[in-house]
Amino acid sequence: MSSDLSVTFTGIKFQNPFLLSSAPPTESESNIMRAFEAGWGGVVTKTIGMHPVVNVAGPKTKFLRANPETGTLSMNKGRAGVLHSSWNWELISDKPLDWWIPRLGRIKKAFPDRVLIASIMAGSGSDKELDHWRTLARACQEQGADGLELNLSCPHMDRPDMGSNIGKDQAQCSFVTQVVKEVAKVPVWAKLTPASADMTVEAGAVFRGGADAVVSSNTFPSLPPIDAETLEFEMNVDGLVSSGGLGGPAILPLSLANMAKMTQAFPDRAFSGIGGINDFGHALNYFLLGCGTVQVCTAAMLDHAVGPNVIKRLIQGMQQFLERNASRGWTKLEDFRGIRRDRVVPHSKIRRPEDSDYAGGYDAEGYAEPELAEKTK
Ligand SMILES: Cc1cc2nc3c(=O)[nH]c(=O)nc-3n(C[C@H](O)[C@H](O)[C@H](O)COP(=O)(O)O)c2cc1C
């Protein structure tokens, strides 16, 4: 008997909880069609803006590999090594809204039972910019998009009122969410940036603005390594580099830490997990912390551009997981979603080898007595 992988997330029914995230795998009509044919339950389009953008004169993405024999961690050397991360400084879709409009309609017509989420982005510094959010939202939903994902998280923005600069500012991200919610007829997800001291602050802000879900997260701000021989950044244009975003395996534990904080702070809210997912075991982490869907980018980019093998692994992995746990009465994601959320506790709650009290670093616990410290100098 095949298991039921379907989920309902923010009121939208998905055949399975696995989505391609907003990125190169979803940058075109043909990619999205291929992704649906391969079995993805949903896709989030590459972020759509009002105007065309121009990318840097050179590669936009590279993959860092770690070679365990030589210790090399490089984008350009040691390709035999294992994947560590992706690094990119790609902007949003270089095709504007007008290009996307007929395509969204065609995709939805071809795959009415698959979920199409439109990722959108504009500025927030003027009424005109706020109107762009409204225009983007209306146009995408008119073409049949099942939901909207607000890109409040693109890490490569010079403008203080765009991308992760909105996402780092609780007032701005709450307000933008509110503006879109006022015109939205479909669920609105807010994709946040990990470039925050405490993502629960921004999560709370977008929920106050009316967001139906938080998506976490976009890539982590980072630089490519410098080559020890050439003394050049491994990725640069005319010797210059700018902050880009890290994705892939390296960010899985970092994203989980952010996700755990948010799902604990808002246990009744919807979360879509992103960061370093390549197989069901990775996705399971997010589900156990409370996520209702997950999204994939780097692993899919490296698998025929849209991840046909990745989605096969995710689906098979979930089917096998449900079969293995049938004796617990688990038949669907909802039966195990969030069951490890409460295992993340303050340090002082972790058992010590001796039964003595640990006061979380207070009362000089864990520190040498002043006299002893003096003697051991
Ligand atoms: C080349 C590239 C382009 C991306 N473009 C977008 C984008 O346009 N909008 C967006 O919200 N996220 C974008 N992302 C972020 C991904 O959707 C995803 O959040 C991130 O890569 C982490 O997932 P991963 O670890 O599976 O790669 C991009 C990522 C990469 C690598």
The ligand as a Tripos MOL2 file, in Angstrom:
@<TRIPOS>MOLECULE
LIG
   31    33     1     0     0
SMALL
NO_CHARGES

@<TRIPOS>ATOM
      1 C1         21.8640   30.7820   -7.2590 C.3       1 LIG1
      2 C2         20.8110   31.0250   -6.2370 C.ar      1 LIG1
      3 C3         19.7930   31.9410   -6.4950 C.ar      1 LIG1
      4 C4         18.7980   32.1880   -5.5530 C.ar      1 LIG1
      5 N1         17.8070   33.0720   -5.8430 N.ar      1 LIG1
      6 C5         16.8020   33.2910   -4.9380 C.ar      1 LIG1
      7 C6         15.7150   34.1390   -5.2560 C.ar      1 LIG1
      8 O1         15.6100   34.6980   -6.3510 O.2       1 LIG1
      9 N2         14.7600   34.3150   -4.3120 N.ar      1 LIG1
     10 C7         14.8030   33.7010   -3.0870 C.ar      1 LIG1
     11 O2         13.9010   33.8950   -2.2610 O.2       1 LIG1
     12 N3         15.8310   32.8790   -2.7750 N.ar      1 LIG1
     13 C8         16.8130   32.6580   -3.6710 C.ar      1 LIG1
     14 N4         17.8290   31.7680   -3.3740 N.ar      1 LIG1
     15 C9         17.8520   31.0950   -2.0510 C.3       1 LIG1
     16 C10        17.2780   29.6750   -2.1210 C.3       1 LIG1
     17 O3         15.9180   29.6950   -2.4970 O.3       1 LIG1
     18 C11        17.3960   28.9720   -0.7470 C.3       1 LIG1
     19 O4         16.6970   29.7520    0.2070 O.3       1 LIG1
     20 C12        18.8440   28.8040   -0.2970 C.3       1 LIG1
     21 O5         19.6830   28.4350   -1.3730 O.3       1 LIG1
     22 C13        18.9840   27.7750    0.8240 C.3       1 LIG1
     23 O6         18.5350   26.4980    0.3900 O.3       1 LIG1
     24 P1         19.5680   25.3010   -0.0020 P.3       1 LIG1
     25 O7         20.4310   25.0660    1.1950 O.co2     1 LIG1
     26 O8         18.6820   24.1480   -0.3640 O.co2     1 LIG1
     27 O9         20.3660   25.8010   -1.1530 O.co2     1 LIG1
     28 C14        18.8330   31.5030   -4.3130 C.ar      1 LIG1
     29 C15        19.8450   30.5720   -4.0620 C.ar      1 LIG1
     30 C16        20.8260   30.3160   -5.0100 C.ar      1 LIG1
     31 C17        21.9000   29.3010   -4.7130 C.3       1 LIG1
@<TRIPOS>BOND
     1     1     2 1
     2     2     3 ar
     3     2    30 ar
     4     3     4 ar
     5     4     5 ar
     6     4    28 ar
     7     5     6 ar
     8     6     7 ar
     9     6    13 1
    10     7     8 2
    11     7     9 ar
    12     9    10 ar
    13    10    11 2
    14    10    12 ar
    15    12    13 ar
    16    13    14 ar
    17    14    15 1
    18    14    28 ar
    19    15    16 1
    20    16    17 1
    21    16    18 1
    22    18    19 1
    23    18    20 1
    24    20    21 1
    25    20    22 1
    26    22    23 1
    27    23    24 1
    28    24    25 2
    29    24    26 1
    30    24    27 1
    31    28    29 ar
    32    29    30 ar
    33    30    31 1
@<TRIPOS>SUBSTRUCTURE
     1 LIG1         1 GROUP 0 **** ****
